[in-house]
Amino acid sequence: SLPPRNIFCISSSAQRQQGSVENASSIRTWRNPSLYSIIWYHIERRGSVERGDKMASQSQGIQQLLHAEKRAAEKVAEARKRKARRLRQAKEEAQGEIEQYRQEREKDFRHKQEAVMGSQGNLATEVEQLTRQKIQAMQANHHRNKEKVLRQLLTLVCDIKPEFHNNYRVQM
């Protein structure tokens, strides 16, 4: 479809680049009909191509941005995983070092304790042995003197000799 007989040419360079006519004061009229159809064709074509290119480039730019954002998120996630792995490894190494240090300190403590007090295991066994010996001595003493003690108790209870107590005074 051809435009009216008078074609409008965009006067400003910014409007030529945009491919649109915005107000009547910025256009001139051309009188040559052959130029008219060529210019109109180029304006139509350039405007639609530029608009399509703009849309395509904007869409492509958005896609590139989304792709870059996705890659960045993946890199951040990977970095977080690496950091967590390093922290876990450092924690395990620290636990190992702590355990090793604790064992060394306990060994030193046992050494010093044995040097000062002697072996605690020997002390405990000596105390238990002495206790058993005393218990056996008491049980043997009990069995040996059991009959003697019972006889004495029975004689004191059964053989009664009536006597006055020395604090008792008879009044006459």
C-alpha positions as CSV (number, residue, x, y, z in Angstrom):
1,S,0.0,0.0,0.0
2,L,1.4,3.3,-1.0
3,P,1.1,6.4,1.1
4,P,-0.4,9.6,-0.1
5,R,1.2,11.4,-3.0
6,N,3.3,13.7,-0.8
7,I,5.9,11.6,1.0
8,F,7.3,12.8,4.3
9,C,11.0,12.7,4.9
10,I,12.3,12.7,8.4
11,S,14.3,15.9,9.0
12,S,16.3,15.0,12.2
13,S,18.9,12.3,12.3
14,A,17.6,10.9,15.6
15,Q,14.1,10.5,14.0
16,R,15.7,8.9,10.9
17,Q,17.4,6.3,13.1
18,Q,14.2,5.6,14.9
19,G,12.2,5.3,11.7
20,S,9.2,7.1,13.0
21,V,7.5,10.5,12.3
22,E,6.2,12.1,15.5
23,N,5.1,15.6,14.7
24,A,4.2,17.6,11.6
25,S,6.8,20.3,12.2
26,S,9.7,18.0,11.7
27,I,8.8,16.7,8.2
28,R,9.3,18.1,4.6
29,T,7.3,17.2,1.5
30,W,8.9,15.6,-1.5
31,R,7.4,16.2,-5.0
32,N,9.2,13.5,-7.0
33,P,7.0,10.4,-7.3
34,S,9.8,7.9,-8.1
35,L,11.8,9.0,-5.1
36,Y,8.6,9.0,-3.2
37,S,8.1,5.2,-3.6
38,I,11.8,4.3,-3.0
39,I,12.0,6.4,0.2
40,W,8.7,5.0,1.4
41,Y,9.9,1.5,0.8
42,H,13.2,2.1,2.7
43,I,11.4,3.8,5.6
44,E,8.9,0.9,5.8
45,R,11.6,-1.7,5.5
46,R,14.1,-0.1,7.7
47,G,11.6,0.6,10.4
48,S,10.2,-2.9,10.5
49,V,13.7,-4.5,10.3
50,E,15.1,-2.2,13.0
51,R,12.1,-2.9,15.2
52,G,12.4,-6.6,14.6
53,D,16.2,-6.4,15.2
54,K,15.6,-4.4,18.4
55,M,13.1,-7.0,19.6
56,A,15.4,-9.8,18.6
57,S,18.5,-8.2,20.1
58,Q,16.6,-7.3,23.3
59,S,15.3,-10.9,23.5
60,Q,18.8,-12.2,22.8
61,G,20.3,-9.8,25.4
62,I,17.7,-11.0,28.0
63,Q,18.6,-14.6,27.2
64,Q,22.3,-13.8,27.5
65,L,21.6,-12.1,30.8
66,L,19.6,-15.0,32.1
67,H,22.2,-17.5,31.0
68,A,25.0,-15.5,32.6
69,E,22.9,-15.2,35.8
70,K,22.4,-19.0,35.8
71,R,26.1,-19.6,35.3
72,A,26.9,-17.2,38.1
73,A,24.4,-18.9,40.4
74,E,26.0,-22.3,39.6
75,K,29.5,-20.9,40.3
76,V,28.3,-19.5,43.6
77,A,26.6,-22.8,44.6
78,E,29.8,-24.7,43.6
79,A,31.9,-22.2,45.7
80,R,29.6,-22.7,48.7
81,K,30.0,-26.5,48.3
82,R,33.8,-26.2,48.1
83,K,33.7,-23.9,51.2
84,A,31.6,-26.4,53.1
85,R,33.8,-29.2,52.1
86,R,36.9,-27.3,53.2
87,L,35.3,-26.4,56.5
88,R,34.3,-30.0,57.1
89,Q,37.9,-31.2,56.3
90,A,39.4,-28.5,58.5
91,K,37.1,-29.5,61.4
92,E,38.0,-33.2,61.0
93,E,41.7,-32.3,61.0
94,A,41.3,-30.1,64.0
95,Q,39.4,-32.9,65.9
96,G,42.3,-35.3,65.0
97,E,44.9,-32.9,66.3
98,I,42.8,-32.3,69.5
99,E,42.5,-36.0,70.1
100,Q,46.3,-36.5,69.6
101,Y,47.1,-33.6,71.9
102,R,44.7,-35.0,74.6
103,Q,46.3,-38.5,74.4
104,E,49.8,-37.0,74.8
105,R,48.7,-34.9,77.8
106,E,47.1,-38.0,79.4
107,K,50.2,-40.0,78.9
108,D,52.4,-37.3,80.5
109,F,49.9,-37.1,83.4
110,R,50.1,-40.8,84.0
111,H,53.9,-40.7,83.9
112,K,54.0,-37.9,86.5
113,Q,51.4,-39.6,88.7
114,E,53.4,-42.9,88.7
115,A,56.6,-41.1,89.5
116,V,55.1,-39.2,92.4
117,M,52.7,-41.8,94.0
118,G,53.8,-45.1,92.5
119,S,51.5,-47.2,90.5
120,Q,47.8,-46.8,91.4
121,G,47.1,-50.3,90.3
122,N,49.6,-51.7,92.8
123,L,48.2,-49.5,95.6
124,A,44.6,-50.7,94.9
125,T,45.7,-54.4,94.9
126,E,47.7,-54.0,98.1
127,V,44.8,-52.3,99.9
128,E,42.4,-55.1,98.8
129,Q,44.9,-57.8,99.9
130,L,45.3,-56.2,103.3
131,T,41.6,-55.9,103.7
132,R,41.1,-59.6,102.9
133,Q,43.8,-60.7,105.4
134,K,42.1,-58.6,108.2
135,I,38.7,-60.1,107.4
136,Q,40.1,-63.7,107.4
137,A,41.9,-63.0,110.7
138,M,38.7,-61.7,112.3
139,Q,36.7,-64.7,111.0
140,A,39.3,-67.1,112.4
141,N,39.4,-65.3,115.7
142,H,35.5,-65.5,115.8
143,H,35.5,-69.2,115.2
144,R,38.2,-69.8,117.8
145,N,36.7,-67.8,120.6
146,K,33.0,-68.4,119.9
147,E,32.6,-71.3,122.3
148,K,34.6,-69.6,125.1
149,V,32.5,-66.4,124.9
150,L,29.2,-68.4,124.9
151,R,30.3,-70.4,128.0
152,Q,31.1,-67.2,129.9
153,L,27.7,-65.7,129.0
154,L,25.8,-68.7,130.1
155,T,27.7,-69.0,133.4
156,L,27.1,-65.4,134.2
157,V,23.4,-65.7,133.4
158,C,22.7,-69.1,135.0
159,D,25.0,-69.0,138.1
160,I,23.4,-66.3,140.3
161,K,25.1,-65.5,143.5
162,P,22.9,-63.2,145.6
163,E,24.9,-60.3,147.0
164,F,24.3,-56.8,148.1
165,H,25.6,-54.1,146.0
166,N,28.4,-52.2,147.7
167,N,26.5,-48.9,147.5
168,Y,23.6,-50.4,149.4
169,R,23.4,-49.5,153.1
170,V,21.3,-51.4,155.5
171,Q,19.6,-49.2,158.1
172,M,19.0,-50.6,161.4
